[in-house]
Amino acid sequence: MGQRVLFSFDFAQAEKHLGSEIPEHGEQFEKENQEEAGVGEAVTATGLRQKMQEQDWRCALSGVDLSQSAKNTELDHIIPLSKGGAHVLSNVQLVHRIPNAMKRTMTEQVFLEWCRKIVERANQAEKLKNSGFSGFSGPCEEKI
């Protein structure tokens, strides 16, 4: 299941893609089956459009403006499918392709912990560099 679902946010194209996931029945069939299973609201083009508006057309991970970069916009599963997350509207967010590629199959919480470690490391290196210290190198010793 660890497949990344990608969308170029031409919403007409997303609607076509979502409707073709289940031949002959389209979105309505998918929505009914997911709701019957109790997993949450189905991912539909309408739901994604609403989610994009809720996110103010910004990447949920980085805050980058997505309104001018449809080809760089991807659908991210907050809890990855490979970790048991569901393909439902409440478990997806719209993100820029670069942070999504970095996140890969991490949960959002683990990804953000790693981001904090990277920022801490960069800040430490910058402080040492500014103080004239030149011996700061090698991998981070702390583990998450």
C-alpha positions in Angstrom: 0.0 0.0 0.0 2.9 2.5 0.4 1.9 4.3 -2.8 2.0 8.1 -3.0 -1.1 9.6 -4.5 -0.2 12.6 -6.7 -2.5 15.2 -8.1 -1.8 18.1 -10.5 -4.4 20.5 -9.3 -6.2 21.0 -12.4 -9.4 20.1 -10.5 -11.1 18.8 -13.6 -8.2 16.4 -14.0 -8.5 15.4 -10.3 -12.2 14.8 -10.8 -11.5 12.6 -13.8 -8.9 10.6 -11.8 -11.0 10.2 -8.7 -14.0 9.1 -10.8 -12.0 6.5 -12.7 -10.7 4.8 -9.5 -13.8 2.6 -9.4 -15.0 1.9 -12.9 -18.7 2.4 -13.7 -19.5 3.8 -10.2 -17.1 6.7 -9.7 -17.0 8.9 -6.7 -20.4 8.2 -5.3 -19.7 4.5 -5.0 -16.4 5.1 -3.4 -17.9 7.6 -1.0 -20.7 5.2 0.0 -18.3 2.3 0.6 -15.9 4.4 2.7 -18.7 5.9 4.8 -20.3 2.4 5.3 -17.0 1.1 6.5 -16.8 4.0 9.0 -13.5 5.2 7.8 -14.5 8.8 7.1 -15.4 11.1 4.2 -14.2 10.0 0.8 -11.5 12.0 -1.0 -13.3 13.8 -3.8 -12.4 16.7 -6.0 -15.0 18.8 -4.2 -13.5 17.8 -0.9 -10.0 18.6 -2.1 -11.1 22.0 -3.4 -12.6 22.7 0.0 -9.4 21.5 1.8 -7.3 23.8 -0.4 -9.5 26.7 0.5 -9.2 25.8 4.2 -5.4 25.7 3.8 -5.6 29.2 2.2 -3.9 27.8 -0.9 -0.8 27.1 1.2 1.3 23.9 1.7 0.2 22.3 5.0 3.8 21.5 5.8 5.8 24.5 4.7 3.3 27.3 4.2 4.5 27.8 0.6 1.9 29.4 -1.7 0.4 26.7 -3.9 -1.9 28.9 -5.9 0.7 29.5 -8.6 2.3 26.0 -8.6 -0.4 23.4 -9.4 2.1 21.1 -10.9 4.1 21.1 -7.6 1.0 20.4 -5.5 0.6 16.8 -4.1 -1.8 15.0 -1.9 -0.1 13.8 1.4 -1.5 11.3 3.8 -1.0 12.7 7.3 -0.8 9.1 8.6 0.8 7.3 5.7 -1.1 4.5 4.0 1.9 2.2 4.8 1.4 3.0 8.5 -2.3 2.2 8.5 -3.7 5.6 7.5 -6.8 5.7 5.5 -7.4 7.4 2.1 -10.1 9.7 3.5 -10.4 13.5 3.5 -9.6 13.8 7.2 -6.2 12.1 6.7 -5.0 14.1 3.6 -3.5 17.5 3.2 -2.3 19.4 0.1 1.5 20.0 0.1 4.3 21.1 -2.1 6.1 18.2 -3.8 9.5 19.0 -2.2 8.5 18.6 1.5 6.2 15.7 0.5 9.2 13.9 -1.0 11.2 14.6 2.2 8.4 13.3 4.4 8.1 10.1 2.4 6.4 7.5 4.6 7.0 9.3 8.0 4.0 10.4 10.0 3.7 14.2 10.2 4.8 14.1 13.9 8.1 12.2 13.1 8.8 14.3 10.0 8.4 17.5 12.1 10.7 16.1 14.8 13.4 15.5 12.2 12.8 19.0 10.8 13.3 20.5 14.3 16.6 18.5 14.7 17.8 19.8 11.3 17.0 23.4 12.2 18.7 23.0 15.6 21.8 21.6 13.9 21.9 24.4 11.3 21.5 27.0 14.1 24.3 25.5 16.1 26.6 25.4 13.0 25.8 29.0 12.2 26.6 30.2 15.7 29.9 28.3 15.8 30.7 29.6 12.3 30.0 33.2 13.4 32.2 32.7 16.5 35.1 31.7 14.3 35.1 28.0 15.2 35.9 25.9 12.2 35.9 22.4 13.6 32.1 21.7 13.5 31.4 18.8 11.1 30.1 15.3 11.1 26.7 13.8 11.6 24.3 14.8 14.4 24.9 12.6 17.4 21.4 12.8 18.8 18.9 10.3 17.7 15.1 10.6 17.6 
